[in-house]
């Protein structure tokens, strides 16, 4: 069966827009879910007298207990996001296979993505449950620094009151990064299964694209040897913090 020797020959296929472009809907939903954790972390913090040093240890304990009960919820939310990203990836491949041939469709259908999905699930549950733990560590750090620097309790309390806000920022970073990373991992798994060794880096194509990522746009790289996309970081498109880029697989000729 002869496939395309290009990543996505738009002139030949007649499809003007890459099917692998990231879907904002999946990201928006995942961000919405993780912001709920941040909101609850903020509620927990506001339930304590943040100017009372004795109350801060209890606050840490409350945040740690919250983390310990998050696993089932985190697993359900992550599984839903992965399933939605997977469905979109399958749709992208199916769209490509209608042009290239039915054999590709059958191979994509049989691609062993299960292990990758289970690995993603475990990693995301760990990240989600880390949010209250990071908040607890921040409380501990601020308390120690305040004591060592001789700061007034009111000053420390002011920083502690931002616990929910800081957690929300971290939650949004995790959500945005993990949706992109999940999509990239699934695309890579299916591409490598059909013999693809390379991909073309594609950006979101707007003014928010990082200059370093813009320089990579349109260039091809090996799946197993991603480029340096940020100083000191080698990663696939979409697989690094806040990256909205995506890979277009180069389909093997044979």
C-alpha positions in Angstrom: 0.0 0.0 0.0 1.5 3.4 -1.0 0.8 6.2 1.5 2.0 9.8 1.2 5.6 10.6 1.5 4.7 14.0 3.0 3.4 14.9 6.4 0.2 16.3 5.0 0.2 17.3 1.3 -2.6 19.8 1.3 -2.4 20.4 -2.4 -2.7 16.7 -3.2 -5.4 15.9 -0.6 -7.5 19.0 -1.1 -7.7 19.5 2.7 -6.6 23.0 3.5 -6.5 22.8 7.3 -4.5 20.2 9.2 -6.7 17.7 11.1 -4.0 17.6 13.8 -4.6 21.2 15.0 -5.3 21.3 18.7 -8.9 21.4 19.9 -9.5 24.2 22.4 -12.7 22.6 23.7 -10.8 19.7 25.4 -8.4 22.2 27.0 -11.2 24.5 28.2 -13.0 21.7 29.9 -9.9 20.3 31.6 -8.9 23.8 32.9 -12.4 24.2 34.2 -12.2 21.0 36.2 -8.7 21.7 37.7 -9.7 25.3 38.7 -12.3 23.6 41.0 -9.3 22.2 43.0 -7.7 25.6 43.3 -11.0 27.1 44.4 -11.3 24.5 47.2 -7.7 25.0 48.3 -8.5 28.7 48.6 -11.6 27.9 50.7 -9.6 25.7 53.0 -7.0 28.4 53.5 -9.6 31.0 54.2 -11.1 28.7 56.9 -8.1 29.3 59.2 -6.8 32.2 61.1 -3.8 32.9 58.9 -2.2 35.2 61.5 -2.2 32.4 64.1 1.0 30.4 63.9 -0.7 27.5 65.6 -3.4 27.3 63.0 -0.9 27.0 60.1 0.1 23.5 61.0 -3.6 22.5 61.0 -3.9 24.2 57.6 -1.1 22.1 56.2 -2.7 19.0 57.5 -6.1 19.9 56.0 -4.5 20.5 52.6 -2.6 17.1 52.8 -5.8 15.3 53.7 -7.6 16.9 50.7 -4.9 15.6 48.4 -5.2 12.1 49.8 -8.9 11.9 48.9 -8.5 13.4 45.4 -7.4 10.2 43.6 -10.8 8.9 42.4 -11.9 12.3 41.2 -8.5 13.0 39.6 -8.6 9.7 37.8 -12.2 10.3 36.4 -11.4 13.8 35.2 -8.1 12.7 33.6 -9.6 9.7 32.0 -12.3 11.9 30.4 -9.8 14.3 29.1 -7.6 11.5 27.6 -10.7 9.9 26.0 -11.7 13.2 24.4 -8.1 13.8 23.2 -7.9 10.3 21.9 -11.2 10.6 20.0 -10.0 13.8 18.3 -6.7 12.1 17.4 -8.6 9.1 15.9 -10.8 11.6 13.9 -7.7 13.3 12.6 -6.1 10.1 11.4 -9.4 8.9 9.9 -9.7 12.1 8.0 -6.2 11.6 6.6 -6.9 7.9 5.8 -10.0 8.7 3.7 -7.6 10.4 1.3 -4.6 8.1 1.5 -6.4 4.7 1.8 -8.3 2.2 3.8 -5.2 0.3 4.8 -4.1 3.2 6.8 -7.5 3.4 8.5 -7.2 -0.3 9.6 -3.7 0.2 10.9 -4.6 3.2 12.9 -7.6 1.4 14.3 -5.4 -1.4 15.6 -2.6 0.8 17.0 -1.7 -0.2 20.5 -2.3 3.0 22.4 -3.6 1.5 25.6 -0.2 1.5 27.4 0.4 5.1 26.5 -3.0 6.1 27.8 -2.6 4.2 31.1 0.8 5.9 31.6 -0.7 9.3 30.9 -3.5 8.7 33.3 -1.1 7.8 36.1 1.0 10.9 35.5 -2.0 13.2 35.4 -3.5 11.8 38.6 -0.2 12.5 40.3 0.0 16.0 39.0 -3.6 16.8 40.0 -3.2 15.4 43.6 0.0 17.4 43.9 -1.8 20.7 43.8 -3.0 20.7 47.5 0.4 19.2 48.5 2.3 22.1 46.8 -0.1 24.5 48.5 0.8 22.9 51.9 4.5 23.1 51.1 4.1 26.8 50.3 2.4 27.4 53.6 5.3 25.7 55.4 7.9 27.6 53.4 6.2 31.0 54.0 5.9 30.3 57.7 9.6 29.3 58.1 10.7 32.3 56.0 8.5 34.6 58.1 10.0 33.4 61.3 13.6 33.5 60.1 13.2 37.0 58.7 11.2 38.3 61.7 8.2 39.3 59.6 4.9 40.3 61.3 2.1 37.7 61.3 -0.1 40.1 59.2 2.5 40.2 56.5 2.8 36.4 56.4 -1.0 36.1 56.4 -1.3 38.4 53.4 0.9 36.0 51.4 -0.9 32.9 52.7 -4.2 34.4 51.6 -3.0 34.1 48.0 -2.8 30.3 48.3 -5.9 29.7 46.2 -4.7 32.2 43.5 -1.2 30.6 43.3 -2.8 27.1 43.1 -5.1 28.3 40.3 -2.2 29.5 38.3 -0.4 26.2 38.7 -3.6 24.2 37.9 -4.1 26.2 34.6 -0.5 25.5 33.6 -0.9 21.8 34.3 -4.2 21.6 32.4 -3.0 23.5 29.3 0.3 21.5 29.2 -1.3 18.1 29.7 -3.9 18.4 27.0 -1.2 19.3 24.5 1.1 16.6 25.7 -1.7 14.0 25.7 -2.6 14.8 22.1 1.1 14.7 21.0 1.7 11.3 22.8 -1.3 9.7 21.1 -0.4 11.1 17.6 3.1 9.8 18.1 2.0 6.4 19.2 -0.2 5.9 16.1 2.4 7.5 13.8 5.2 5.2 15.0 3.0 2.2 14.7 2.6 2.7 11.0 6.3 3.2 10.6 6.6 7.0 10.8 10.0 8.2 12.0 9.6 11.9 11.5 7.1 14.7 12.0 6.8 18.4 10.9 6.6 21.0 13.6 3.5 23.2 13.3 2.7 26.3 15.4 -0.7 27.7 16.3 0.2 30.5 13.8 -0.7 33.5 15.8 1.2 36.4 17.6 1.3 34.4 20.9 3.7 31.8 19.4 7.1 31.8 21.2 9.9 33.0 18.9 11.9 29.8 19.5 8.8 27.8 18.4 8.2 30.0 15.4 11.7 29.2 14.2 10.9 25.5 14.3 7.7 25.8 12.3 7.7 23.8 9.0 10.9 21.9 9.9 11.0 18.1 10.2 12.5 16.2 13.2 12.6 12.6 14.4 10.1 11.5 16.9 12.9 10.1 19.1 15.1 13.2 18.8 13.0 16.3 19.4 14.6 19.7 18.9 15.6 22.2 21.6 12.4 24.3 21.6 13.2 26.4 24.7 16.6 27.0 26.2 17.7 23.8 27.8 14.5 21.9 26.9 14.1 19.3 24.1 10.5 18.4 23.5 7.9 17.4 20.9 5.5 20.1 19.9 2.7 20.5 22.4 4.7 18.4 25.0 6.2 21.3 26.9 4.6 23.9 29.3 2.0 26.1 27.6 2.9 25.0 24.1 0.1 25.0 21.6 2.1 23.6 18.7 1.4 20.2 17.2 3.2 17.6 15.1 2.2 16.6 11.6 3.3 13.0 11.1 5.3 12.2 8.0 3.7 9.1 6.6 6.0 6.4 5.2 5.9 5.5 1.5 5.5 1.8 2.1 
